[in-house]
Amino acid sequence: MKFVKIEEILDGKHTDKKVAIRGWVYRERKQKKVSFFLIRDDSGIIQTTIKLDSKDWENSQELSIEASVQIEGVVKKDDRAPGGYEIKTEKLEIVGLAERFPITKDKSEEFLRDVRHLWIRSRKMTNILKVRSAVFEAIHQFYKKKGYSEIQSPSFTKSACEGGSTLFEVDYFGEKAYLSQSWQLYAEAMIFSIPKIYCIAPSFRAEKSRTIRHLAEYWHHEMETAWMNFDELLKFQEEFIVFIANYVADKCKKELEELERNVDELKNLKVPFKRMTYEEAIKKLGKKWGHDLTDAEERKLVKQIGEPVFITHFPREMKAFYMQPDSENPKTVLAADLLIPGVGETTGGSERIDNAKTLEESLKIFKLNKKDYKWYMDLRKFGSIPHSGFGLGVERLVMWFAGAEHIMDTIPFPRTMNRLEP
Amino acid sequence: MKFVKIEEILDGKHTDKKVAIRGWVYRERKQKKVSFFLIRDDSGIIQTTIKLDSKDWENSQELSIEASVQIEGVVKKDDRAPGGYEIKTEKLEIVGLAERFPITKDKSEEFLRDVRHLWIRSRKMTNILKVRSAVFEAIHQFYKKKGYSEIQSPSFTKSACEGGSTLFEVDYFGEKAYLSQSWQLYAEAMIFSIPKIYCIAPSFRAEKSRTIRHLAEYWHHEMETAWMNFDELLKFQEEFIVFIANYVADKCKKELEELERNVDELKNLKVPFKRMTYEEAIKKLGKKWGHDLTDAEERKLVKQIGEPVFITHFPREMKAFYMQPDSENPKTVLAADLLIPGVGETTGGSERIDNAKTLEESLKIFKLNKKDYKWYMDLRKFGSIPHSGFGLGVERLVMWFAGAEHIMDTIPFPRTMNRLEP
């Protein structure tokens, strides 16, 4: 017999018919003459019953939580059963028995992370990981539709360019190397070959941070586009965010509902998003020019505003060296961070410097070594073009969509300062 | 004006019409009364002409190879022009001038790798990178169609489990950690949550190899599937390979032709692929049981056979510890390598051990430390299930499809023992 997904049964597609399912015991209640086994697969949970007179009764009494089974039986509507349906077992095959499952109610978050290889089976993790996968799928679909190519940059870099203090050091055949934190400098070389490109790749930050928003390894989505200016970049990001949110809301409706996430918020995003300059933002927060917005201030700000907002035109010194100064106000750069209510900073992007003179000036301002940027400088010497790009941490998006409380819940096996296993 | 892709002009879609293009000077020939500029974008190369009486003539004389331009003009059919079409320039805008371009004919492979950030603009690299991107796209599309989820494993691992000698060591907040070489052990935990999963992620091998087939960092595609047995795994891989080959052949027809790759070979793959046991393979090669096939022998073998072939049922000791012994001949395992003519080993996969007793036995055979595999052993103790999976190096596929001679040509910025930049 062909195995059916449990959700199909719960959707009423097999009522009064014989089906075969396979999965794991989620809950069990053994009575004298009848036993109830809730069975889970990734799509849902269904009640099965088996009676004392069944040839498989004896076997069934060995089942405990997380045992794996294949069950054949007839589907009946039954309002007393969780989900409203039940399978009357005609045939039970035990695939694998289970020892006493270590995860019981009221275990600490820390314990659940220690047994992540088992906790990953929980409804919560299954649902979040499905949302995560839908985010990846949505990103690929968006860029396919737009005619972009997926292209990668190396994870190993020779020089500790930016942010040296948060770089992981690797022994690279006896030489010192560092793990990459962004594909961007490479992407800027690649757009001269293929003008519209994106990537999703792991990114590594040795940040001694214990916030609920930081991982030592996260998945970094970045895009870079030749001939794109700052205004086009903001519009592109709006379209991107709305597409991903709608895609995930449609594909993961059930998962989001089970996670008690309000799907309407994702379906009803309105564009254009609000725009606010850095200058307006600090005024609103009662701060002075030159003050670097903290994570907390950003979240406060976007909470007040109550909808997604781009903060633009930051002071040049506050942002990355490669960002294009605004010709109307060169002490600021054509950069924008997108803040989302409840999440804070979600994307960061900019138009890039497209001429050698401004770039040299920037290297000086940021006290960077010209030698380390020789090839990057070349990109401004051989037919430079205007170009822009943005990046985001995929886990931030998953947090937002799934309504996860901690970023460690949005990745299968999280890595942080204090956690390197399982 | 809206900019058109050069390939549209070469396809005859704009003949006798005014168009705007943008791109880079590919070749230039300046004569007294007329200048010819071949312009490239990622889609093709077209000839443009400009005459002495043009208002932009003086500007045009500053153009050299790789200068970036926007050009408006009327498209004319002209058999003397490369590609058969030419644009008569009415308006020329120089976006960025170019210094003397360092890449000229007859430069060494080594030099071209030193200036990879510029060589990446070559027709050869543009075409190969488009094939590469199409391979990624095809993989995502295949798994979307099959209902798989894209899920990742961590790059940092605590213990140097297998293949210690080829692991990169990282300073992880003062602790020793290693860069991952496979998601598989984690994937085996994840299928209890989501039964059909895949990933594409960088993988790291500190191999002191100088072959044309090895990179220190490559992109690793892996899939893992709950409830899948060995026979199903081989059929799945056949379907996968044929889908990817056809997708790339259709999407990159022009690129493959320009690379002088025979597209028919990719379109005409026949399934099922041949199957040959390890025992038959060594006989054919005149070797004895226990001989480990070298790369060269594998390529020789598949060349003789002349079509893709699975080599199956290797001796248990020769393969990975987690592979399921064949119940009919337990000194062999249910593993298969797919060999492709001209490429050699392309995929490797197996059914996995699904019970604790056999796994313990394996840990002993392979002299592995039980402690390091505690959580992995757990997967056999709580409702174990049959499952299988395979992996492949994406660059191997790209090499095959694009007909690239060296694996360094299949990745934008290669990393090898001797190359850490650009």
Interface residues (C-beta under 8 A of the other chain):
Chain A: F3 R22 W24 V25 D41 D42 E66 A67 S68 V95 G96 L97 A98 E99 F101 V115 H117 L118 I120 R121 S122 M125 T126 L129 K130 R132 S133 F136 E137 H140 K144 S149 E150 I151 Q152 S153 P154 S155 F156 T157 K158 F168 E169 V170 D171 Y172 F173 E175 A177 L179 Y186 A189 M190 F192 S193 I194 P195 A201 P202 F204 A206 K208 A216 E217 W219 W227 D354 N355 W375 Y376 D378 L379 R380 K381 F382 G383 S384 I385 P386 I411 P412 F413 P414 R415 M417 L420 E421 P422
Chain B: F3 R22 W24 V25 D41 D42 E66 A67 S68 V95 G96 L97 A98 E99 F101 V115 R116 H117 L118 I120 R121 S122 M125 T126 L129 K130 R132 S133 F136 E137 H140 K144 S149 E150 I151 Q152 S153 P154 S155 F156 T157 K158 F168 E169 V170 D171 Y172 F173 E175 A177 L179 Y186 A189 M190 F192 S193 I194 P195 A201 P202 F204 A206 K208 A216 E217 W219 W227 D354 N355 W375 Y376 D378 L379 R380 K381 F382 G383 S384 I385 P386 I411 P412 F413 P414 R415 M417 L420 E421 P422
